[in-house]
C-alpha cells in the first residue's frame, strides 16, 4: 500500500515510551568542578610563594670611636658597628660621654645604609703625671723643666699636662729629651749622656774585574758591587769569593778609624784545553789561539767567546765559562750539522 494512501487512524497505536533518564550528567558536573580547581591550583603554584624578606645592613661610625649604639631602645654595641636589620624604620641613638644623637633610619630590604656622627667629648680634669727618668751612668742628675730632680732612676710628678724638657747631665756631657705628658699617664725617659769618643768604624772598598762577595766568619758582609763596606776598626780576616767561577781568596785587611781601605783583586787564570773534529783554527775573544788540538792554554777566569773555524766545514761559536775549579775543556764536531739555537 502506498504511503500516501494510509491514514493515521488505520495504524495501530504505538505504545507510549517513557523518556530515559540521563545518568551521565552528575559525573560531567563533578569533572568540570575538578578541572576548575586544578586550574586554579596550577595558577597559584606558578605564581610562586611570597618573596622572602631580606634584611638590610646598617653601618654606624663616630669620631671618636667607642660610642654606644641603641636600636629601637636596645643596646647593640659600640662604634664602629655593622648591624643586620629588618626592613622598615628604626630609631637609632648614639651616646658618648654625655653627648647623645638620635635619628630615624629607613632600612630597605637587601640594601646598605651608613650613619656617621661627630661626637663632642669633654676633656678630663688635669691630673698629676709621673715621668720616670733612667740613665746608665753613675752620678748623673736629672733636671725636669728648670728644677733639679735628683739622681736617676727617679719618678717625677708633674703638676699639669704639658710638654717638658728633661735633661740628664754628668759633669760636662749631657743628654736632653722633650716629652709630652698626659693626664694620669706615665712617660718613661731613657737618656744617656754622650761620651766623646773617636770613630769606632771604617770602610772597605773592593776593586775586581768580576763580582766578588766579601765574607767574614762564614757570613757575607758585602760585595764588590757596594761602593763601601763598613767594618769595625782593627784587623779582619776576609774571604773574597765568586761561587760561579770557583774563585775564593782569603785576605787580611786592617780597617782604620774613619778611613777607607781598598783591596785590588788581580784576575787569576786557569788552564783550558780545546779540540775539534777533524780540526779547526781557534779564536778566543777575537784573538787567534792556534790550531787544534790545544792543551793547557792559560786564560783569565770568566766568560770567553770561542770560535772554531774550518775552511770547508764552516765555524762553530761557543760561550765558555772558565773557572778556577776546572777542568776547562772545549770541543766542537764540525762534521755534524750545527743544532739550531732556539
Secondary structure, 3 states (H helix, E strand, C coil): CCHHHCCHHHCCCCCCCCCCCCCCHHHHHHHHHHHHHHHHHHHHHHHCCCCCCCCEEEEEEEECCCCEEEECCEEEEECCEEEEECCEEEEEEEEECCEEEEEEEEECCCCEEEEEEECCCCCCCCCCEEEEEECCCCCCEEEECCEECCCCCEEEEECCCCEEEEEEEECCEEEEEEEECCCCCECCEECCCCCCCCCCEEEEEEECCCCCEEEECCEEEEECCCCCEEEECEEEEEEEEEHHHCEEEEEEEEECCCCEEEEECCCCEEEEEEEEECCCEEEECCEEEEECCEEEEEEECEEEEEEEEECCCEEEEEEEEECCCCCEEEEEECCCCCCCCC
